[in-house]
């Protein structure tokens, strides 16, 4: 499928919000469109791989799958973080499983035992002494750009990309949430049989919440006439939702005794800020915790989602600390959302599917779709 064949549909999505139409169904299920996304979006943009605290101790090694690509994250004995292509310099074997997490002193190729330090240098190449002009110094692992932004680690496969801070230079000030200080307290992983864009769009609206999320609707809901504003930047969008009266956390009870972020203004403690940092980080900021989703597309019809929950270390160290009320609540909500997205993935492949209009509360969905159209056409 050529982008030219989608030009008319794209132009309809790019129209002003009240006049615009949803993206055409083909962009969610066509392998050729997915291949272009892999090249132009996931191959050229900054991708969040997690909070810096999740790669903090010397010897830690993580594998990240980016479609057909695979990247190794390491932290060496000097505490320096690195990112490398997950490819041996000898015959191209994959060095570690794509989603591996382990602690080690070196990375050894399972094929011919070439060994690399966590700084990427080739330490050993058995029986290569007889190879003319061979020097270990000439064969380090190939680096991938790795930068930190607001406490999170980002990688980029494009050597020419702008620094990550430039890409998100217009992002709102979130210093009250002390993002760099957080520690992870829980992690869940999900395989969702839906296109990654459906996850982003579903995350960007609550038009479905009253009917599909009764537990969430009890503690946080869209109030008639309420307009808390919307944030739209070059590579992100988002907006807040308020907690219902008598609630101070998103959980089954809606109540917690855990202290809020100390620098968070009182009027912000009743809000949850949801952000979509394109293309793969979904961020939810509550009064006492932060939840993240990292999206790793597998193909046009499947995406792997990693979800993590974070608190301040002093809160996590409290004797009675137990985040299961929040984690279990959002795990239920997440699974409800994934089921909705999977249902749309099935329906959107029908020859009877036609792009529909946006509902008035779907401004962030339109912002994401419009960003997608612009980026895919211009990248």
Legacy VTK file of the C-alpha trace (Angstrom):
# vtk DataFile Version 3.0
C-alpha trace
ASCII
DATASET POLYDATA
POINTS 379 float
0.000 0.000 0.000
1.401 3.426 -0.942
1.001 6.485 1.216
-0.450 8.176 -1.865
-3.425 5.817 -1.667
-4.073 7.088 1.869
-3.592 10.766 1.025
-7.287 11.614 0.935
-8.028 9.801 4.198
-5.020 11.442 5.842
-6.203 14.867 4.712
-9.576 14.190 6.344
-7.871 13.312 9.648
-5.678 16.424 9.433
-8.675 18.756 9.204
-9.618 20.948 12.215
-10.995 18.871 15.068
-14.760 19.467 14.620
-14.508 18.552 10.923
-11.997 15.691 11.058
-12.478 11.952 10.532
-10.681 9.031 12.213
-7.741 7.330 10.551
-8.618 4.712 7.917
-8.666 1.109 9.057
-5.808 0.104 6.751
-3.217 1.926 8.845
-3.903 -0.430 11.772
-3.524 -3.724 9.935
-1.472 -3.288 6.750
2.048 -4.818 6.986
3.476 -2.236 4.569
2.212 0.638 6.700
3.717 -1.061 9.756
7.057 -1.386 7.938
7.020 2.359 7.256
6.251 3.049 10.914
9.153 0.828 11.967
11.471 2.819 9.721
10.141 6.357 10.059
8.836 6.412 13.632
10.420 3.686 15.739
13.613 3.814 13.688
14.109 7.584 13.958
12.445 8.801 17.161
13.428 8.665 20.835
11.992 5.561 22.484
11.581 5.324 26.232
13.102 2.126 27.634
12.282 2.778 31.288
13.117 4.784 34.372
16.795 5.288 35.141
16.362 3.472 38.464
15.648 0.271 36.522
19.232 0.289 35.243
21.191 1.499 38.248
23.552 -1.190 39.544
26.845 -2.122 37.842
26.519 -5.394 35.969
22.860 -5.011 35.025
22.020 -5.952 31.440
18.651 -5.642 29.667
17.441 -6.567 26.217
14.908 -4.444 24.331
13.021 -5.636 21.239
12.074 -2.933 18.718
10.223 -4.864 16.047
12.907 -6.829 14.214
15.661 -4.833 15.943
17.126 -5.663 19.340
19.167 -3.459 21.673
21.237 -4.247 24.769
21.300 -1.828 27.708
24.155 -2.139 30.199
25.667 -0.374 33.169
29.396 -0.943 33.558
31.539 -1.174 36.687
32.090 2.592 36.638
28.341 3.187 36.713
28.148 4.355 33.103
25.088 3.336 31.082
25.419 2.123 27.503
23.200 0.920 24.663
24.374 -1.383 21.865
22.891 -3.304 18.987
22.291 -6.878 20.105
24.585 -8.252 17.397
27.928 -10.037 17.662
30.680 -8.464 15.539
31.827 -11.866 14.285
28.937 -13.493 12.410
25.993 -11.386 13.569
24.508 -13.741 16.146
22.099 -12.256 18.661
24.024 -12.007 21.925
21.179 -12.206 24.463
17.452 -12.962 24.189
15.523 -9.888 23.087
13.762 -9.391 26.443
16.499 -10.721 28.761
17.298 -9.146 32.120
20.352 -10.378 33.982
23.429 -9.386 35.922
26.872 -10.293 34.587
30.427 -9.116 34.103
30.542 -9.681 30.348
28.324 -10.583 27.403
29.351 -13.823 25.694
28.122 -14.725 22.222
26.379 -18.126 22.311
27.774 -18.998 18.867
31.594 -18.659 18.981
32.113 -17.260 22.499
33.279 -13.788 21.595
33.041 -11.888 24.892
32.292 -8.199 25.344
32.661 -5.982 28.379
29.678 -3.990 29.558
31.334 -0.954 27.977
31.047 -2.707 24.612
34.733 -3.480 24.153
35.648 -6.899 22.761
37.471 -8.692 25.577
37.999 -12.139 24.101
37.826 -13.779 20.680
38.899 -17.417 20.994
41.398 -18.786 18.471
41.582 -15.556 16.466
45.344 -15.155 16.999
46.075 -16.649 13.602
43.834 -14.213 11.744
45.895 -11.649 9.877
45.662 -8.043 11.105
42.955 -8.931 13.631
42.721 -6.603 16.631
40.058 -6.808 19.333
40.043 -3.006 19.493
38.556 -2.891 15.982
35.441 -4.869 16.888
33.497 -3.292 19.766
29.730 -3.582 19.900
28.006 -0.954 17.778
26.503 1.787 19.910
22.938 3.028 20.020
22.279 6.548 21.260
21.153 6.597 24.896
20.088 9.735 26.776
18.229 10.530 29.983
15.290 12.914 30.133
13.313 13.764 33.270
14.465 10.591 34.993
13.693 8.272 32.067
16.078 6.569 29.644
15.555 6.958 25.903
17.286 5.318 22.957
17.363 6.353 19.303
18.445 4.242 16.328
19.022 7.388 14.248
22.523 8.777 14.735
21.424 12.133 13.282
18.448 12.701 15.607
18.245 15.824 17.761
18.906 15.356 21.506
15.920 13.967 23.360
15.555 17.175 25.401
15.105 19.101 22.148
12.402 16.727 20.940
10.377 17.341 24.117
11.483 20.926 24.766
7.870 22.126 24.986
6.832 19.470 27.514
5.186 20.856 30.701
7.085 21.303 33.949
6.528 18.190 36.061
9.150 18.902 38.711
6.602 18.581 41.538
6.408 14.847 40.788
10.164 14.385 41.397
10.402 11.956 38.493
14.152 11.443 38.800
13.810 10.398 42.449
11.239 7.651 41.973
11.712 3.917 42.515
9.820 1.140 40.777
7.558 -0.932 43.047
5.733 -3.128 40.499
5.868 -4.215 36.879
3.393 -6.054 34.651
3.789 -7.201 31.053
1.012 -7.700 28.541
0.789 -9.044 24.998
-2.091 -7.293 23.255
-3.498 -8.484 19.926
-4.018 -4.971 18.627
-2.146 -2.295 16.717
-0.014 -0.023 18.896
-1.894 3.093 17.733
-5.152 1.745 19.142
-3.501 1.601 22.574
-2.458 5.255 22.223
-5.889 6.378 21.063
-7.727 4.464 23.767
-5.409 5.979 26.386
-6.207 9.468 25.078
-9.931 9.527 25.797
-12.490 8.592 28.429
-15.537 8.556 26.174
-15.634 4.812 26.883
-14.982 4.968 30.622
-18.476 5.088 32.111
-19.620 1.965 30.279
-16.355 0.036 30.083
-14.559 0.989 33.331
-17.175 0.951 36.122
-14.482 0.706 38.794
-12.580 3.694 37.401
-15.778 5.666 36.821
-16.618 5.384 40.530
-13.423 7.197 41.535
-12.614 9.391 38.515
-15.080 10.467 35.851
-15.743 13.102 33.223
-18.046 15.695 34.783
-20.666 17.434 32.628
-19.312 20.786 31.485
-15.888 20.132 33.037
-12.989 21.313 30.869
-9.610 20.884 32.534
-7.640 21.711 29.398
-5.499 19.792 26.961
-1.743 19.853 26.342
-0.518 19.404 22.777
3.138 19.702 21.776
5.356 18.736 18.897
5.738 15.135 20.089
3.229 14.695 22.904
-0.343 15.325 23.983
-2.274 14.878 27.185
-4.649 16.253 29.736
-5.930 15.827 33.299
-8.927 14.122 34.835
-10.198 14.845 38.321
-10.896 12.436 41.144
-14.470 12.220 42.360
-15.530 13.806 45.627
-14.192 11.857 48.612
-11.467 10.095 46.590
-7.726 10.757 46.703
-6.366 7.797 44.713
-7.368 5.508 41.840
-8.134 2.235 43.637
-11.197 0.180 44.481
-11.740 2.162 47.688
-10.612 5.497 46.249
-8.792 6.182 49.534
-5.165 6.025 50.666
-3.131 7.204 53.650
0.063 7.368 51.597
1.411 10.916 51.535
1.252 12.881 48.270
4.281 14.349 46.543
5.374 17.022 49.014
5.800 19.811 46.444
2.535 19.146 44.642
0.073 22.041 45.056
-3.153 21.197 46.868
-5.326 21.820 43.800
-3.221 19.343 41.795
-3.748 16.505 44.267
-7.272 15.898 42.966
-6.030 15.521 39.378
-4.459 12.704 37.383
-2.402 13.904 34.426
-2.247 11.564 31.433
0.410 12.116 28.772
1.272 10.354 25.530
4.940 10.960 24.639
5.157 9.790 21.038
5.649 7.157 19.976
5.929 4.711 22.880
5.571 6.228 26.382
2.228 6.648 28.151
2.533 8.463 31.466
-0.016 8.815 34.301
0.819 11.172 37.181
-1.231 10.877 40.372
-0.888 12.658 43.699
1.308 9.945 45.237
2.446 7.698 42.364
3.379 7.511 38.692
2.359 4.783 36.237
4.059 4.222 32.887
3.286 2.135 29.814
6.033 1.384 27.263
4.732 0.183 23.884
6.817 -2.208 21.775
5.043 -3.097 18.504
5.594 -6.650 17.294
3.730 -6.381 13.995
0.672 -4.579 12.667
-1.658 -6.720 14.795
0.278 -7.120 18.050
2.037 -4.998 20.634
3.917 -5.815 23.837
3.128 -3.446 26.716
5.327 -3.059 29.787
3.611 -1.279 32.694
5.424 0.014 35.775
4.423 1.806 38.966
6.648 4.240 40.879
6.690 5.951 44.280
9.134 8.142 46.149
11.708 5.990 47.980
10.739 7.372 51.376
7.116 6.353 50.763
8.112 2.902 49.510
10.217 2.480 52.681
7.279 3.040 55.066
6.623 -0.042 57.248
3.045 -0.455 56.032
3.712 0.358 52.378
1.649 -1.823 50.065
0.887 -0.506 46.557
-1.285 -3.484 45.592
-4.484 -1.414 45.847
-3.283 0.838 43.012
-1.453 -1.871 41.035
-4.384 -4.307 41.104
-6.864 -1.557 40.249
-4.890 -0.467 37.196
-4.127 -4.033 36.146
-7.890 -4.613 35.959
-8.399 -1.332 34.093
-5.540 -2.094 31.718
-6.958 -5.514 30.865
-10.346 -3.938 30.194
-8.646 -1.494 27.818
-6.632 -4.182 26.059
-9.824 -6.187 25.429
-11.468 -3.101 23.915
-8.473 -2.508 21.645
-8.408 -6.146 20.543
-12.083 -5.921 19.657
-11.458 -2.812 17.558
-8.529 -4.558 15.836
-10.874 -7.334 14.767
-13.582 -4.966 13.570
-11.394 -2.441 11.830
-10.228 -5.020 9.295
-13.739 -5.360 7.858
-14.396 -4.129 4.331
-17.380 -2.394 5.888
-15.253 -0.154 8.113
-15.259 3.560 7.268
-13.599 6.392 9.234
-16.067 8.022 11.603
-16.173 11.416 13.353
-14.476 12.301 16.623
-16.601 12.755 19.733
-16.208 16.151 21.442
-14.103 14.628 24.246
-11.638 13.007 21.854
-9.407 16.030 21.286
-6.320 14.142 22.418
-7.156 11.250 20.079
-7.305 13.710 17.197
-4.043 15.307 18.346
-2.329 11.900 18.279
-3.817 10.974 14.895
-2.843 14.314 13.417
0.706 13.954 14.742
0.839 10.470 13.213
-0.351 11.697 9.812
2.135 14.571 9.763
5.036 12.452 10.941
4.392 9.561 8.569
3.934 11.864 5.586
6.929 14.064 6.275
9.482 11.733 7.909
LINES 1 380
379 0 1 2 3 4 5 6 7 8 9 10 11 12 13 14 15 16 17 18 19 20 21 22 23 24 25 26 27 28 29 30 31 32 33 34 35 36 37 38 39 40 41 42 43 44 45 46 47 48 49 50 51 52 53 54 55 56 57 58 59 60 61 62 63 64 65 66 67 68 69 70 71 72 73 74 75 76 77 78 79 80 81 82 83 84 85 86 87 88 89 90 91 92 93 94 95 96 97 98 99 100 101 102 103 104 105 106 107 108 109 110 111 112 113 114 115 116 117 118 119 120 121 122 123 124 125 126 127 128 129 130 131 132 133 134 135 136 137 138 139 140 141 142 143 144 145 146 147 148 149 150 151 152 153 154 155 156 157 158 159 160 161 162 163 164 165 166 167 168 169 170 171 172 173 174 175 176 177 178 179 180 181 182 183 184 185 186 187 188 189 190 191 192 193 194 195 196 197 198 199 200 201 202 203 204 205 206 207 208 209 210 211 212 213 214 215 216 217 218 219 220 221 222 223 224 225 226 227 228 229 230 231 232 233 234 235 236 237 238 239 240 241 242 243 244 245 246 247 248 249 250 251 252 253 254 255 256 257 258 259 260 261 262 263 264 265 266 267 268 269 270 271 272 273 274 275 276 277 278 279 280 281 282 283 284 285 286 287 288 289 290 291 292 293 294 295 296 297 298 299 300 301 302 303 304 305 306 307 308 309 310 311 312 313 314 315 316 317 318 319 320 321 322 323 324 325 326 327 328 329 330 331 332 333 334 335 336 337 338 339 340 341 342 343 344 345 346 347 348 349 350 351 352 353 354 355 356 357 358 359 360 361 362 363 364 365 366 367 368 369 370 371 372 373 374 375 376 377 378
